[in-house]
Amino acid sequence: MYTSPDLIVEYPDGNKFQIVGFSFEAQVMGGELGLSDETTDYGYFTPDQIESMDLMEHHRERIADALAGQTAAFVR
């Protein structure tokens, strides 16, 4: 789980929200990737490809943690 009182998103309508994000390890069992109301694109990417992507900064920490191979929970 990732959150911080310093991580606030303000939407064009003036609403402000503190982001609480969850990351899960998953295995593809079937189906197809697809878009939703919350996504604009999707895909599978290598760590090198991710480095050059335009990401929200707080996602970089989550990706680095996922790639670290640590079995215990990350506490930040």
Helices and strands as residue ranges (DSSP letters): E 2-10, E 16-21, H 47-51, H 57-67
